[in-house]
């Protein structure tokens, strides 16, 4: 994500796995730093995903996630 960018509220249709490579990423109330791993279960919702600094991550997710 570019600095200041965000991603809309969405529901995961399957398991999502994220590994943060650089920068910072905030998912709801959790701030992730380089090296952090996050797993979201199917049917869970991310209400706010954004990065003040910008970030690079490896993201394995479903193309069927639903934007809310």
C-alpha positions in Angstrom: 0.0 0.0 0.0 1.1 3.5 -0.7 1.6 5.9 2.3 -1.9 7.0 3.6 -3.7 4.3 1.5 -6.5 2.1 2.8 -8.5 -0.9 1.8 -12.3 -1.0 2.1 -14.2 -3.0 4.8 -14.4 -6.6 3.6 -15.4 -10.1 4.6 -13.0 -13.0 4.0 -14.6 -15.9 2.0 -11.6 -18.1 2.9 -8.5 -18.0 5.1 -6.3 -15.0 4.5 -2.6 -15.0 5.3 -0.4 -11.9 5.4 3.3 -11.5 6.0 4.5 -7.9 6.3 7.9 -7.3 4.6 8.4 -3.6 5.3 6.6 -0.5 6.6 3.6 -0.6 8.9 0.1 -1.9 8.4 -2.9 -1.3 10.7 -5.7 -3.9 10.6 -8.6 -2.7 12.8 -6.8 -2.2 16.2 -3.6 -4.2 15.4 -0.4 -2.5 14.1 1.8 -4.9 12.2 5.6 -4.4 11.7 8.1 -6.0 9.4 8.2 -9.7 10.0 4.7 -9.9 11.5 2.3 -12.6 10.3 -1.5 -12.3 10.4 -4.1 -15.0 9.7 -7.8 -14.2 9.2 -10.3 -16.9 9.3 -13.0 -17.5 6.7 -16.1 -15.3 7.3 -14.2 -12.8 9.4 -14.4 -9.1 8.6 -11.6 -6.5 8.4 -13.3 -3.1 9.1 -10.2 -0.9 8.6 -7.0 -1.7 6.8 -4.5 1.2 6.2 -0.9 2.3 6.3 0.3 5.7 7.3 3.9 4.9 6.2 3.2 2.6 3.2 4.0 -1.1 3.3 4.9 -4.2 1.3 3.4 -7.5 2.1 2.9 -11.1 0.8 -0.9 -11.7 0.9 -2.6 -15.0 0.2 -6.3 -14.4 0.0 -9.5 -15.4 -1.9 -10.6 -13.5 -5.1 -14.1 -14.0 -3.7 -13.8 -11.7 -0.7 -16.8 -9.4 -0.4 -16.4 -5.6 -0.1 -18.9 -4.3 2.5 
